[in-house]
């Protein structure tokens, strides 16, 4: 009985909050010195975080971190541009993460939706 009460409360809260979480896509700019193995490790780590799109590309000198709001108020979407550096760190607006920081990165993503 308790299980169903919790499930219904969670569903009601989700509907009241506007349904699903916003969609988030990531574009990572790999700086020089970031090897293919490091890029693959980050791709695997980020794939499990519920992103709708993930792209890693080589960057130019003018590329910078950014968060771009897309979509509508009813269905918001965010495009996050991060820097994957040669020190194997992921730099995002407001955060710096290692491959071991997936829980902290999950929190960062949840805060982005807020």
ChimeraX attribute file (.defattr): number of C-alpha atoms within 10 A of each C-alpha:
attribute: neighborCount
match mode: 1-to-1
recipient: residues
	/A:1	5
	/A:2	6
	/A:3	8
	/A:4	9
	/A:5	10
	/A:6	11
	/A:7	11
	/A:8	11
	/A:9	12
	/A:10	12
	/A:11	13
	/A:12	12
	/A:13	12
	/A:14	13
	/A:15	11
	/A:16	9
	/A:17	10
	/A:18	12
	/A:19	13
	/A:20	10
	/A:21	14
	/A:22	21
	/A:23	17
	/A:24	23
	/A:25	19
	/A:26	18
	/A:27	18
	/A:28	25
	/A:29	24
	/A:30	23
	/A:31	18
	/A:32	12
	/A:33	12
	/A:34	17
	/A:35	13
	/A:36	10
	/A:37	9
	/A:38	19
	/A:39	19
	/A:40	12
	/A:41	13
	/A:42	19
	/A:43	15
	/A:44	12
	/A:45	14
	/A:46	18
	/A:47	13
	/A:48	10
	/A:49	14
	/A:50	12
	/A:51	14
	/A:52	14
	/A:53	13
	/A:54	15
	/A:55	11
	/A:56	18
	/A:57	13
	/A:58	13
	/A:59	15
	/A:60	11
	/A:61	6
	/A:62	5
	/A:63	13
	/A:64	14
	/A:65	16
	/A:66	14
	/A:67	16
	/A:68	12
	/A:69	13
	/A:70	14
	/A:71	11
	/A:72	8
	/A:73	10
	/A:74	9
	/A:75	13
	/A:76	15
	/A:77	19
	/A:78	18
	/A:79	18
	/A:80	20
	/A:81	22
	/A:82	23
	/A:83	24
	/A:84	28
	/A:85	19
	/A:86	14
	/A:87	11
	/A:88	18
	/A:89	17
	/A:90	21
	/A:91	19
	/A:92	20
	/A:93	14
	/A:94	7
	/A:95	11
	/A:96	15
	/A:97	15
	/A:98	14
	/A:99	16
	/A:100	9
	/A:101	14
	/A:102	15
	/A:103	11
	/A:104	14
	/A:105	20
	/A:106	15
	/A:107	11
	/A:108	15
	/A:109	16
	/A:110	12
	/A:111	9
	/A:112	13
	/A:113	13
	/A:114	7
